[in-house]
Amino acid sequence: MTHAQITFRSEVRQEDPERVREIVVSTGFFRPDEVKVAVELAEVALKKGAGEGYNFLFAERNGAVAGYTCYGEIPCTIGSYDLYWIAVRNEFRRSGIGRQLLAHTESAIAGRSGRAVYIETASCEKYLPTRDFYSRNGYKTAAVLKDYYSPGDDKIIYVKTLAPGAGSA
């Protein structure tokens, strides 16, 4: 069995907002309003660049966008970053692309003198695979905000401290 080469790029291209939409919809995890936000962030980055605080990393397999991350430094912090989005096209899930995307994103953050990455997700059952993914990749629960998204659906905030000088993926 041969494995296709995964390549990574950080520049946002004209077609990327639509690729982001396709990826996020394919996961089956997000409501239409959440999909709209994901696409809007890609549009902002395309029009205004990373200076607006939204950085992207795209994973491509055989020339097609298979997944992406969106991250940015948290305002009024020194070296703390939010991972706003990580999504892999459904047909590529469990192929290692998400793990590679996360590792490359952490490396990019470390290369910007980032010291910690924060990720938030929901506590509902649907997100159990997501929470397991974060845990397997070294993220620890930092806080739980009860009933944040809706009654019985808490917001779980994960954090990972990056090793100094880890900016070389």
Secondary structure as GFF3:
##gff-version 3
##sequence-region A 1 169
A	DSSP	beta_strand	6	9	.	.	.	ID=ss1
A	DSSP	alpha_helix	16	27	.	.	.	ID=ss2
A	DSSP	alpha_helix	32	48	.	.	.	ID=ss3
A	DSSP	three_ten_helix	50	52	.	.	.	ID=ss4
A	DSSP	beta_strand	55	61	.	.	.	ID=ss5
A	DSSP	beta_strand	64	73	.	.	.	ID=ss6
A	DSSP	beta_strand	80	88	.	.	.	ID=ss7
A	DSSP	three_ten_helix	90	92	.	.	.	ID=ss8
A	DSSP	alpha_helix	97	111	.	.	.	ID=ss9
A	DSSP	beta_strand	116	122	.	.	.	ID=ss10
A	DSSP	three_ten_helix	125	127	.	.	.	ID=ss11
A	DSSP	alpha_helix	128	136	.	.	.	ID=ss12
A	DSSP	beta_strand	140	150	.	.	.	ID=ss13
A	DSSP	beta_strand	153	161	.	.	.	ID=ss14
###
